Amino acid sequence: MALNLELARLLACPKCLGGLAVLGAEDGLYCAACEAVYPVRDGIPVMLVDEACPLAKWTGSQPAPAQP
């Protein structure tokens, strides 16, 4: 299922309420202010702050595993 780009344009970062950018593969929504990526799973944006991943650790549709 593909991400609905019209819907994505209406969403805001749940942490700072800033705008979001769709990543190239449409597998994440990026907040430049927070430098965080919210994953998109099965075409559905997961807009939970706890699910966000720093851009530096973003590996695709799933966040990188936590480092001990």
KOLDRENBA-785635 format. One record per residue (C-alpha): x, y, z; residue number from 1; residue in one letter. Coordinates in Angstrom, 3 decimals. Example, Ala and Ser with C-alpha at 12.3 -4.5 7.8 and 13.67 -1.06 7.14 Angstrom:
<recs>
REC        c1        c2        c3   nr  rest
REC    12.300    -4.500     7.800    1     A
REC    13.670    -1.060     7.140    2     S
</recs>
This chain:
<recs>
REC        c1        c2        c3   nr  rest
REC     0.000     0.000     0.000    1     M
REC     1.418     3.390    -0.972    2     A
REC     1.533     6.482     1.174    3     L
REC    -1.235     8.963     0.407    4     N
REC     0.809    12.076    -0.445    5     L
REC    -2.182    14.396    -0.045    6     E
REC    -2.626    13.166     3.514    7     L
REC     1.106    13.441     4.204    8     A
REC     1.033    17.153     3.264    9     R
REC    -1.536    17.771     6.006   10     L
REC     0.415    16.077     8.796   11     L
REC     2.636    17.876    11.295   12     A
REC     5.341    16.637    13.630   13     C
REC     3.657    15.553    16.877   14     P
REC     6.603    16.860    18.920   15     K
REC     7.127    20.384    17.535   16     C
REC     4.138    20.786    15.169   17     L
REC     6.545    21.574    12.327   18     G
REC     6.159    20.533     8.724   19     G
REC     7.185    17.111     7.465   20     L
REC     8.911    16.024     4.269   21     A
REC     8.271    12.684     2.601   22     V
REC    11.495    10.715     2.200   23     L
REC    12.368     9.494    -1.300   24     G
REC    11.169     5.907    -0.865   25     A
REC     7.977     7.138     0.850   26     E
REC     8.903     4.990     3.862   27     D
REC     9.311     7.856     6.315   28     G
REC     8.276    11.414     7.131   29     L
REC    11.137    13.716     8.145   30     Y
REC    10.924    16.655    10.540   31     C
REC    13.869    18.999     9.911   32     A
REC    13.339    20.892    13.185   33     A
REC    13.559    17.732    15.320   34     C
REC    15.864    15.879    12.893   35     E
REC    13.576    12.875    13.335   36     A
REC    11.970    10.421    10.934   37     V
REC     8.526     8.956    11.544   38     Y
REC     8.149     5.567     9.836   39     P
REC     5.471     4.719     7.306   40     V
REC     4.324     1.109     7.637   41     R
REC     1.995    -0.404     5.058   42     D
REC     1.206     3.100     3.788   43     G
REC     0.243     4.357     7.261   44     I
REC     2.368     7.051     8.952   45     P
REC     3.243     6.136    12.540   46     V
REC     3.038     9.544    14.183   47     M
REC     4.213     8.586    17.674   48     L
REC     7.160    10.431    19.211   49     V
REC     8.391     7.148    20.728   50     D
REC     8.500     5.574    17.240   51     E
REC    10.555     8.401    15.706   52     A
REC    14.158     7.732    14.772   53     C
REC    17.022    10.225    14.356   54     P
REC    17.802    10.737    10.669   55     L
REC    21.400     9.577    11.226   56     A
REC    20.131     6.171    12.393   57     K
REC    17.341     5.817     9.814   58     W
REC    17.831     2.703     7.684   59     T
REC    14.547     2.555     5.829   60     G
REC    11.073     1.554     6.888   61     S
REC    12.322     0.378    10.279   62     Q
REC    14.549     2.304    12.698   63     P
REC    18.040     0.950    13.256   64     A
REC    18.383    -1.370    16.233   65     P
REC    19.316     0.304    19.510   66     A
REC    23.012     0.231    20.339   67     Q
REC    23.952    -0.941    23.860   68     P
</recs>
